[in-house]
């Protein structure tokens, strides 16, 4: 069925006048008559009652008008949406994240993006860094905010935020009156760190930093979530070693001390596949804008 014939039918049904309908369609009246004739032949029924001075819809014509208008509207919407998707102005972004990425960059990037692209839906899923890599490689996730270092030969990975480590402890811990903590101060202490299977690169880098600093913990307990480590520390069962951004939401009865590990820092990174579609590129541009503005703000605070 020719969409031109559908448009001709709808305009004629609205005007009930061949001359005015032909004018609106910018075609000659015989061409319009031919469109209607071909459409009626295809449907095997009359859509209009015609006389020398009168045009009206048949019952079949009334029914077909409703359907034809819906078809044309659907086609128009489909074309418009496809163009918007091609330019990245509508669609859905599936984003994975580790919780500590929220205060680092993610929350502000989403705020800026949704203000500029209100018709884009963002679906957020909290998951471990390794799980994000697998989901992106399988095209089940568009973008991941991960704990660095992490590697994948077929994905693009880069750091977007650097943070120092903090020691979290109960207010009544014997080290809580310090202003800054040397790693040697944690010798013989029970410490909580993130388990290796949650973030292998981060885990190995942290323990390597412990070794370089000469830190000899009494016991290391491996926890699956930073929040759990902080809760355990809050009841004086040990000291949680976490990146600064992971310590944004802490109970009121804990002390946060910067842990001086020299040039060893923790990093948040982003991961995505290539090529990058326009919608994701728009979001990546805003992530970079957010990263630069936050870095400038932190520099001003120093």
Backbone torsions as a table, in degrees:
resi	resn	phi	psi	omega
1	UNK	NA	130.5	-176.9
2	UNK	-81.4	126.4	179.5
3	UNK	-63.9	-27.3	175.9
4	UNK	-62.0	-38.5	178.7
5	UNK	-66.5	-38.8	177.8
6	UNK	-63.3	-43.9	179.1
7	UNK	-63.6	-42.5	178.6
8	UNK	-60.8	-42.6	179.4
9	UNK	-61.8	-47.3	-176.6
10	UNK	-63.8	-41.4	179.6
11	UNK	-66.4	-42.4	178.2
12	UNK	-65.2	-37.9	179.1
13	UNK	-65.1	-31.2	179.3
14	UNK	-77.6	-38.1	-176.1
15	UNK	-92.9	-28.5	-174.6
16	UNK	51.7	37.6	180.0
17	UNK	-152.6	116.9	-175.5
18	UNK	-62.1	-39.8	-178.2
19	UNK	-65.6	-48.4	-179.2
20	UNK	-66.7	-39.0	179.3
21	UNK	-63.6	-43.6	178.8
22	UNK	-61.7	-38.2	178.1
23	UNK	-63.4	-44.2	179.2
24	UNK	-64.6	-33.3	-179.0
25	UNK	-85.8	-7.6	-178.8
26	UNK	59.4	42.0	174.5
27	UNK	-132.1	166.0	178.3
28	UNK	-80.0	155.8	-176.0
29	UNK	-60.9	-39.5	177.6
30	UNK	-60.8	-35.1	178.2
31	UNK	-65.4	-41.0	177.1
32	UNK	-62.1	-46.0	179.0
33	UNK	-58.7	-37.7	179.7
34	UNK	-68.5	-39.1	176.9
35	UNK	-59.1	-47.0	-178.2
36	UNK	-65.9	-40.6	179.4
37	UNK	-61.7	-45.4	-180.0
38	UNK	-65.1	-38.0	179.6
39	UNK	-65.9	-44.0	179.0
40	UNK	-65.2	-36.2	176.9
41	UNK	-65.7	-39.9	-179.8
42	UNK	-67.0	-36.1	-179.3
43	UNK	-87.4	-12.4	-178.6
44	UNK	59.4	39.1	176.5
45	UNK	-159.4	161.0	177.6
46	UNK	-87.3	133.7	178.3
47	UNK	-100.5	-23.7	-179.2
48	UNK	-130.3	146.1	166.1
49	UNK	-97.5	125.8	-176.3
50	UNK	-119.7	140.1	168.5
51	UNK	-135.5	-178.8	-176.5
52	UNK	-62.1	-32.9	-175.4
53	UNK	-123.9	10.1	-173.0
54	UNK	-146.8	139.3	174.8
55	UNK	-131.1	130.1	177.7
56	UNK	-143.5	157.3	178.6
57	UNK	-80.4	141.7	169.6
58	UNK	-79.9	173.0	176.7
59	UNK	-60.6	-39.1	176.4
60	UNK	-64.4	-37.2	178.8
61	UNK	-64.1	-40.7	177.1
62	UNK	-60.7	-45.0	179.3
63	UNK	-63.8	-46.0	-176.3
64	UNK	-66.5	-30.5	179.0
65	UNK	-61.4	-46.6	179.5
66	UNK	-59.5	-45.0	-178.5
67	UNK	-67.8	-42.4	-177.9
68	UNK	-64.7	-39.7	178.7
69	UNK	-63.5	-40.6	178.0
70	UNK	-65.3	-40.9	179.6
71	UNK	-62.4	-47.9	-178.6
72	UNK	-64.9	-37.7	178.0
73	UNK	-66.3	-40.6	178.9
74	UNK	-63.5	-43.2	178.5
75	UNK	-62.8	-43.4	179.4
76	UNK	-62.1	-44.7	179.0
77	UNK	-63.5	-41.3	-179.4
78	UNK	-62.5	-43.9	178.8
79	UNK	-62.7	-45.8	-178.9
80	UNK	-64.1	-45.0	-179.7
81	UNK	-64.5	-38.9	178.8
82	UNK	-62.5	-41.2	177.4
83	UNK	-64.8	-40.2	178.4
84	UNK	-65.2	-41.0	178.7
85	UNK	-63.8	-41.1	-179.9
86	UNK	-62.8	-30.6	-179.9
87	UNK	-98.5	-0.8	175.7
88	UNK	77.9	26.7	-179.8
89	UNK	-100.1	-13.9	170.9
90	UNK	-139.2	166.5	178.6
91	UNK	135.0	-165.4	-179.4
92	UNK	-131.7	132.7	174.3
93	UNK	-107.4	128.0	176.9
94	UNK	-102.4	113.5	-173.1
95	UNK	-121.3	129.1	173.1
96	UNK	-100.3	156.8	-178.3
97	UNK	-159.8	152.6	164.8
98	UNK	-91.4	147.3	-170.1
99	UNK	-59.0	-33.5	-177.6
100	UNK	-70.8	-9.2	177.0
101	UNK	-77.4	-17.1	-175.6
102	UNK	-61.8	-55.1	179.0
103	UNK	-74.7	-19.6	-177.6
104	UNK	-65.4	-59.1	-176.7
105	UNK	-147.1	-35.6	-167.4
106	UNK	-56.4	-49.9	-175.2
107	UNK	-59.9	-46.2	-178.7
108	UNK	-69.1	-37.0	178.3
109	UNK	-63.5	-42.5	178.5
110	UNK	-64.9	-41.2	179.5
111	UNK	-59.5	-45.9	-179.9
112	UNK	-66.9	-41.9	-176.3
113	UNK	-66.1	-46.0	-177.6
114	UNK	-66.8	-28.3	176.4
115	UNK	-67.5	-36.9	-177.4
116	UNK	-90.0	-27.0	-177.7
117	UNK	-127.4	70.2	-173.6
118	UNK	-66.8	-15.7	-177.7
119	UNK	-94.8	4.7	177.2
120	UNK	-98.0	131.1	177.8
121	UNK	-95.0	135.2	177.5
122	UNK	-113.4	122.6	176.6
123	UNK	-106.4	118.1	-176.7
124	UNK	-104.2	136.3	177.2
125	UNK	-135.6	120.9	176.5
126	UNK	-78.4	129.3	179.3
127	UNK	-159.3	161.6	-179.3
128	UNK	-66.1	162.1	-178.6
129	UNK	-60.8	-44.6	-179.8
130	UNK	-63.4	-39.4	178.5
131	UNK	-65.2	-35.9	177.3
132	UNK	-63.4	-42.9	178.9
133	UNK	-57.0	-46.8	-179.0
134	UNK	-63.1	-42.1	-178.7
135	UNK	-65.9	-38.7	178.7
136	UNK	-69.0	-42.2	179.3
137	UNK	-62.4	-30.2	179.7
138	UNK	-93.0	7.6	177.7
139	UNK	63.7	29.5	174.9
140	UNK	-98.5	-4.0	-178.2
141	UNK	-144.5	139.4	-179.8
142	UNK	-86.1	-37.7	-172.8
143	UNK	-150.1	144.1	178.0
144	UNK	-127.2	140.8	171.0
145	UNK	-107.2	112.1	-167.3
146	UNK	-122.3	165.0	173.3
147	UNK	-89.1	125.2	-178.6
148	UNK	-90.6	161.5	-4.2
149	UNK	-80.0	150.0	178.8
150	UNK	-152.9	152.2	-171.8
151	UNK	-137.7	147.0	171.6
152	UNK	-159.7	125.4	-171.8
153	UNK	-68.2	-20.4	-175.4
154	UNK	-108.0	3.2	-177.7
155	UNK	-119.7	153.7	176.8
156	UNK	-88.7	126.6	-177.3
157	UNK	-133.7	132.7	174.7
158	UNK	-152.4	150.0	179.8
159	UNK	-77.8	143.6	178.7
160	UNK	-126.7	-12.5	-179.4
161	UNK	-152.9	137.4	178.0
162	UNK	-115.9	144.3	-177.4
163	UNK	-147.3	149.6	176.0
164	UNK	-84.0	170.6	178.6
165	UNK	-93.3	149.4	176.4
166	UNK	-126.5	147.9	173.4
167	UNK	-101.2	122.3	-178.6
168	UNK	-107.6	129.1	-177.8
169	UNK	-147.4	165.3	176.9
170	UNK	-66.1	150.0	179.0
171	UNK	-59.1	-26.5	-179.5
172	UNK	-96.3	12.3	174.7
173	UNK	-69.0	148.4	-173.9
174	UNK	-69.1	-12.6	177.3
175	UNK	-99.3	-0.1	-171.3
176	UNK	-68.4	-14.8	-179.6
177	UNK	-87.8	1.4	178.0
178	UNK	-75.5	159.4	174.5
179	UNK	-100.8	-27.4	177.9
180	UNK	-152.6	144.5	-169.4
181	UNK	-114.2	127.9	171.0
182	UNK	-83.3	140.1	-178.4
183	UNK	-53.6	-33.0	-179.6
184	UNK	-61.9	-23.7	178.6
185	UNK	-67.2	-15.0	180.0
186	UNK	-98.4	2.2	176.0
187	UNK	-56.8	135.3	179.7
188	UNK	74.8	0.5	177.5
189	UNK	-85.3	154.4	169.0
190	UNK	-83.8	125.6	-179.3
191	UNK	-122.9	150.7	177.7
192	UNK	-110.4	127.2	177.3
193	UNK	-133.2	162.9	-178.9
194	UNK	-67.7	135.5	-179.6
195	UNK	-62.4	149.8	-175.2
196	UNK	-65.1	-36.0	-176.7
197	UNK	-69.1	-16.5	176.2
198	UNK	-79.4	-37.6	-179.0
199	UNK	-156.5	82.0	-174.6
200	UNK	-55.4	-46.3	-177.9
201	UNK	-63.3	-44.5	178.9
202	UNK	-63.1	-45.4	-179.3
203	UNK	-58.1	-49.5	-177.4
204	UNK	-65.4	-39.1	179.8
205	UNK	-65.5	-40.0	-179.6
206	UNK	-66.4	-46.8	179.5
207	UNK	-66.1	-32.5	174.2
208	UNK	-64.1	-38.4	177.6
209	UNK	-65.8	-39.2	175.2
210	UNK	-56.8	-47.4	-176.7
211	UNK	-63.6	-43.9	-178.9
212	UNK	-63.6	-34.3	-177.7
213	UNK	-83.2	-5.8	-178.5
214	UNK	79.7	14.0	-179.3
215	UNK	-74.4	131.9	-179.5
216	UNK	-126.8	86.1	-179.5
217	UNK	-63.4	148.9	176.0
218	UNK	-66.3	-47.8	176.4
219	UNK	-145.6	141.5	174.5
220	UNK	-111.2	125.4	176.6
221	UNK	-113.7	129.5	-174.4
222	UNK	-96.2	125.8	-174.8
223	UNK	-119.3	147.3	-175.5
224	UNK	-82.1	-21.4	-178.7
225	UNK	-134.2	141.0	176.6
226	UNK	-58.9	-39.4	-177.8
227	UNK	-61.2	-36.4	178.0
228	UNK	-67.1	-42.5	178.4
229	UNK	-59.8	-41.4	-179.9
230	UNK	-66.5	-40.7	178.5
231	UNK	-63.3	-41.1	178.3
232	UNK	-64.9	-39.5	178.4
233	UNK	-66.3	-33.2	-176.3
234	UNK	-65.2	-22.8	178.2
235	UNK	-103.4	21.6	172.0
236	UNK	63.6	36.0	175.1
237	UNK	-93.6	-0.6	-179.6
238	UNK	158.0	-166.7	-179.1
239	UNK	-119.1	128.2	178.2
240	UNK	-91.5	129.9	175.4
241	UNK	-104.6	113.1	-174.5
242	UNK	-137.6	158.2	171.7
243	UNK	-67.5	154.9	-175.7
244	UNK	-55.2	-42.6	-176.4
245	UNK	-68.3	-22.7	178.2
246	UNK	-76.6	-12.6	-175.9
247	UNK	-102.3	13.5	-178.6
248	UNK	-64.2	-40.3	-179.9
249	UNK	-106.6	100.1	-178.8
250	UNK	-126.6	154.1	176.9
251	UNK	-61.9	163.2	-177.6
252	UNK	-75.4	-9.9	-175.0
253	UNK	-105.8	27.7	-179.4
254	UNK	-121.5	159.2	175.2
255	UNK	-113.6	135.5	177.4
256	UNK	-109.5	122.3	177.9
257	UNK	-121.8	136.3	175.1
258	UNK	-69.2	131.4	179.9
259	UNK	-99.1	117.9	-175.8
260	UNK	-82.0	98.7	178.1
261	UNK	-110.1	29.9	176.1
262	UNK	65.0	-127.7	-178.4
263	UNK	-87.3	9.1	179.5
264	UNK	-89.6	118.2	179.0
265	UNK	-126.2	165.2	172.2
266	UNK	-102.1	151.5	-178.6
267	UNK	-133.4	144.4	169.1
268	UNK	-98.9	136.8	179.4
269	UNK	-128.4	167.9	173.7
270	UNK	-117.5	148.5	-178.1
271	UNK	-132.9	136.9	174.2
272	UNK	-157.2	163.1	177.4
273	UNK	-88.3	172.2	174.1
274	UNK	-126.9	153.9	-2.6
275	UNK	-70.6	161.7	-176.6
276	UNK	-94.2	119.5	177.9
277	UNK	-69.2	158.9	-176.2
278	UNK	-55.5	-41.0	-178.0
279	UNK	-61.7	-46.3	178.9
280	UNK	-65.9	-37.8	179.6
281	UNK	-62.2	-38.5	176.2
282	UNK	-58.6	-44.0	-179.0
283	UNK	-68.3	-41.2	178.9
284	UNK	-61.6	-37.3	177.6
285	UNK	-62.1	-38.4	-179.9
286	UNK	-74.5	-34.2	174.0
287	UNK	-59.4	-45.1	179.1
288	UNK	-64.9	-41.7	176.8
289	UNK	-59.9	-43.4	179.3
290	UNK	-65.3	-43.5	179.4
291	UNK	-57.9	-46.6	-178.0
292	UNK	-66.4	-41.2	-178.8
293	UNK	-68.0	-37.9	178.8
294	UNK	-71.3	-36.5	177.1
295	UNK	-63.7	-40.1	178.3
296	UNK	-64.9	-40.2	179.6
297	UNK	-65.0	-43.3	179.6
298	UNK	-65.0	-36.6	178.6
299	UNK	-64.3	-37.8	-179.8
300	UNK	-67.9	-26.6	-178.1
301	UNK	-81.1	-17.5	-177.2
302	UNK	-74.5	NA	NA
